């Protein structure tokens, strides 16, 4: 048969819109696939974030066991103050270049059986295998059938478990230990999938920094309460002093501003801005690593301090000039900048005044 030569046809149109972000950074790799590329150190960092931010919601305390003599316990979630002698769950975190196989974890079954038999701890309520690629088909099928798992653990004890539990002795499966294993509840074992890990991690402040994809939408901010809250006391006091400096008349409280409608409107806008910035602080706490919001405050402080320290005719003029400078700053590095609004910047100025890092009237 004679080969037929054909011209190479033009590529099909891209199924996704070609954006500036796409040509700069390339297509976004799904988080589950990123997990597969992790080095052992990256996996350790991911587990640290996941355990600290996700597991702590469900337990009285979460601890990580490291080094020799861990007794088969990796990350433990304690449901009560008795810890390993009470109700607890074990998360056995493994890093392999393949999905977990039974051969990878025979000894882990043996450790939990041996040390709970010895009463070094009570048997865990649940036992989870945690790995970048999850459990393979063989292990998944095995742990889904508690009866078969028990039989296979017993069958593999001599060749894969007996000499590997501890370096100080062999642990033959006989006598009281055999009876203990036969009565043990093997339904406690299961494996976390990579999708479950990613969805857990999605609820942490580290998700966007680790996997990209942007930040979630910011929720709407309600109007400030009609009564000045204690948390506002210092910046409000500073604003009233600035208004008094401007009007050359006493402004003892916000109700006095009705004499100056423009200042009254300005005061209302500044309170809205302060609450907007406080909402941004909370949003940052839940969506980006610790310190990100404080870094944004620092960027704004650095950008407006010269304007703040310049000579101004009165305190109110200083407020206006400083907040204007804050809105005009070119800030590009901070992760929050993609979702900040001009009012946030005004509000951050008042947060700084609340901490006396800015002084409107001098």
Secondary structure, DSSP 8 states (H G I E B T S, - for coil): --------------SS---HHHHHH-S---HHHHHHT--HHHHHHHHHHHHHHTGGGTSSEEEE--STT-TT-SEEEESSTTGGGSSEEEEEEE--SS-B-HHHHHHHHHHHHHHHHTTSS---SEEEEEETT-B-HHHHHHHT-HHHHHHHHHHHIIIIITTTS-SS------HHHHHHHHHS-GGGEEE--HHHHHHHHTTSTTHHHHH-S------------SS--GGGHHHHHHHHHHHHHHHTS---SGGGGGGSHHHHHHHHHHHHHHHHHHHHHHHHHHHS-TTHHHHHHHHHHHHHHHHHHS--SSHHHHHHHHHHHHHH----SSGGGGG--HHHHHHHHHHHHHTTSS-S--
